């Protein structure tokens, strides 16, 4: 029994399998990599087997050891762990918060989507600094508090906004509704979503009266304009991407490459990656920055073949040649 093992600090269980006490004691000495992944798997087995019977202190003990082991495990191991513990009624709280804020979406999403015990403070931190895949998982939760929804409405891409508006468990303040009205491109979807939420006809008419997004959000454009005045560079784009501010990064990319914001946005959303690769090359940015833009794109990642063609195009083009090509595109 996992609960018996957890309450018995000495030795090993009669079956010869490691007890929780053994694993807690050994966690700090486990080497990162495969050894940490194996130990993490063992501890997760114990947790899942005894989830219904464990006391609060025992869950806390699991929390400590699993958080330590997760730090040394690889992305795949953390992702498997997230899928196993995300839906538990009583997940280890420290571990759940760590996994929810993981920069890798494959790790964070199972916890963000399914873990009901995550506090709003954690969701706010993730919503303010992570990318569209993380935000989409939060937008689809059974309950989304108004202050979290405000951030999602302000930072989410079109898919995130549609999910948020269509989620009956999301509490949308007037500020969130106004942001959605300003930013959503699908005006029919906006109208249907407002009606489904029971927004009064007069207020609904006022929210729909605006022309919708005809360009980038004002605050994003202002942030990029400020950085241009101060000296926009590649580090600014990487910082925006790392913090989920994809709109600012794309606007900055357009400026550095000498193309229109609409063209850069279209390239970033396109299924292929060749146009984006050419714009990144025209901006004289590193190949790793192209990878960062690709990881920040909404929807599925490009296939290995598409990514390979984009890398080949990037490497085969000169900066001057790429700029000449980009400058010749319709604005």
N, C-alpha and C positions, 0 to 999 in steps of 0.2 A: 504494500500500500504506500502510495506516495506520501500521504500525510504522516504515516508512521515513520517513514524514512526521514521526513523533515523534522520530526520531533526527537530523533535519536542522533545526537551528535557523534557518538563513537562508532568507529568501524564502518563496515559496509553491510548492505542488506544481505539477507540469507541467500538470495539468488546469486550473489556475487556482483550484481550491478552496482554502480556507484550511488550512494545516497546523496541527498541534497547537501548534507553537511560536508561530505567529501568534496563535492563540487564547489561549494562556497569557499572552502579552504584552499582549493587548488586554482581558483579562477585567476587570482593575481599573478600566478606563475605560468599561466598558459601562454605559449608563444602565439603571436598573431598569425593569421592564415588558416591553413587546414586544421591545425590542432584546435584553434579557437572555434572553428566551424563545427568540428565534431563534438566538442564540449557543449557548445550552444545547443546542438541537436539533442544531446542527452538531457540537458536541463529542461528543454522545451517538452520532451516526452514526459518527464516527471510532472511538469506543470499541467499539461493537458490531461494526463491520467487522473490527477487528483484535484482538478479544478473545482469540483462540487464540494469537496470535503476540506479544503485547506482553510486554515484560520487566517485572520488578518496578518498576524506576525509572520506566518509561513509565506504568505504571498509577498510580504515585504522582503523576506529573505531571498525569494526567487528574483525579486526586482533587482536587488543589489548585484547578484551574481550574473544575471542575464545582461544587465546594462554594461557591466565590465566586459563580458565576453563579446557582446555585440560590437564594441569598439574595435576589437581585433579581428572580427570576421569580415569577409568580403561582402560585396553588394548582393550577390546571389543568395548567400546565407542569410543576410539580413532581410531580404525580400521574402524568403521562405518563412522566416520567423514572423514577419509582419502578417503574412496571410494566416498563420496559425493562431496568433494571439489577438489579432485585431477585433474579432467578434466575440471574445470572451466576455462574460458578464462582469467579471472582476479581473481585468487585466492588471499586470504590474504597472503602476502609474508612471514611475520614472522611466521605465522602458518604453511605454506607449508614447510618452511625450518626445522621447529621443527619436523614435522611429517616425513619428508624425512630421518631424522637422528635418528628416533626412533629405539632402539635396537630390538624391536619386528618386524619381517618381515611382519606380517599381517597388521601393521600400515604403515610401510615405503613403501612397494612395490607399492600400488596404486598411491602414489604421485611420487615416483621415475620413474615409468613407464609412467605416463600420464601427469605430470605437465610440460609443455613446458617452463614455466618461471623460473624454478630453475636455478640459476647461476652455472657456472662451478665450482666455489669455493666450493659450497655445495656438488656437485657431487664428487669432488676430496676428500673432507673430508670423505664422506661416503665410497668411494671406498678404501680409505687407512685404514679404521678401522673396517668395518663391514664384515659380512660373505658372503658365496656364494649366498644366496638367494637375498640379497641386490644387490650384484654385477651383478647378472643375470638380474635384473630389469633395471639397468643402461645400460647394454650391449645391450638391446633390444629397447632403446629409438629411436625416429625418428632421432635424431641427437646426435652424441657422438663426442665431440671435441677430437683432437689428444692427448692433454695432459691427458685427462681422459682415453682415450683408452690405453695409455701407462701403466697406473696403472692397468687397468683391465687385460691387456695381461700379466702383471708381477705377479698379485696376484690371478687371477681367476682360478677356477677349470676347468676341461675339458668341462663341459657344458657351462660355461661362455665364454671360449675361442671360442667354436664353434658358439655360438650366436653372439659374437663380429665379427668374421670373416665373417659370413653370413649376417651381417647387412649392407646394402648399405649406410646407413646414418652414419656409424662409420668412422671417419677419421683415418686411420692407418698409422702411421709414419713407417720409416724403423726400428726404435727401436722396435715398437710394432710387426711388421712382423717378426723380428728376434726372439723376445721372443716367439711368437706363433710357429715359426719353431723349436725352441729348446724344447718347452714344450708339444706340442700337440701329443697325442698318436695316433690319427686317421690320419695317413699319407695320405690316400686317400681323406679324408675330407679336409685336409690342401691343397692338390694339387688342388682339385676342387674349393675351396674357393679362392685361389690365382688366378686361371684362370678366375673365375667369376669377380674378381676385376680388371682384365686387367693388371695384373703384367706381365711385359715383359718376354719372354721366358728365356732369359739369367739370369735375376734376380730370376725368379721362380726356375730355375734349381739349382741356388746357395742356395736358401732357403731350397730346398728339399734335398740337398746333405747330410746334417747332418743325423746322425742315429736316431734322435729323442730322447725322454727322456728314458734313460736306468736306471735312478735312480732319487733321489730327486733333485730339482733345487739347483744349486751350492750355491746360496746365503742363502737359507734356511738351507742347511747342515752346512754351515760355522757359521751361527748364533747359531745353536744348539750346534755345537762343542765348541764354545766359552763359552756358558752357562755350558756345561759339565765341562770344565776346571775350571770355577768359582764356580761350585757347583749347578748343575741343581736340581730343586725341583718342587713340585706341583704348587707353586705360579707362576712359569715361564709358565707352561702349561696353567694355567687359564688365565694368562695375554695374551698369544698368542691367545687363543680361543676368548677372549673378543674383541680382535682387529682384528679378521678375519684372523689371520695367522695360518690357520689350518695345513698347511704342517709342520711348525715348531713344532706345538703341537703334531702331530702324530709321528714325528721323536723323539721328547723328550719322548713320551710315550713308544716307542719301546725300547729306551735306559733304562728307569727305569724298564721296565717289563722283560728285557733280551730276547727279540725276535727280529727278523729282521724287518727292516723298511718296507719291502714289505708285510710281514705278518700283521703288524699293519695297513698299508694302506688298505689292502684287508678287514680286519675286520671292519674298519671304513666305507668302502663303501658297505659292504654286506647288503642285505635287512634285515636280522635278526640282533639281537643285542647281542647274547650270546657270540660270540667270543670276541667282544669288551669288554663286561662285564668282561670276564675272564682276558683279558690283563690289564684292569684297576685295577682289584683286585691284579694281580701279581705285579703291580707297587706300591701296597700299597697306593692307592689314595682313596679319599673319594667318597661316593656314589654320592654326588652332582657333582663331576668332571665327573663321567660317564654321568650324565645328560647333562653337558656342551658339552661333545663330541657328544652326540646324537643330540643335537640341532644344532650343527655345520655341521652335515652330509649333503651332497647333496641329492636332491630328497625328497620324502615325508617322514614325520616323521613315526617312527615305530608305529604299532597299539598298543592300550593299552595292548592287550594280549602279544604281543612280548616284550613290555617294562616290563611287569610284570614278564615274564620268565627271562629276563635279570637281573632284580633286585633280584629275588629269587636265581639265580645262583651266583650272587655277594655275597649275604648274606650267602649263604650256603658253600662257599669256604673259606679256610684259605689262607693267603698270600703264605705260603710255598707250599701248595697244588696247588695253581694256578700257581706259578712259575715253579713247577715241570712239570705241564701239558704243559705250554707254551714252556718250554725248550725242550720238546719232539717233538714239531711240526717241520716239515721240514723247513729248512731255505732257 
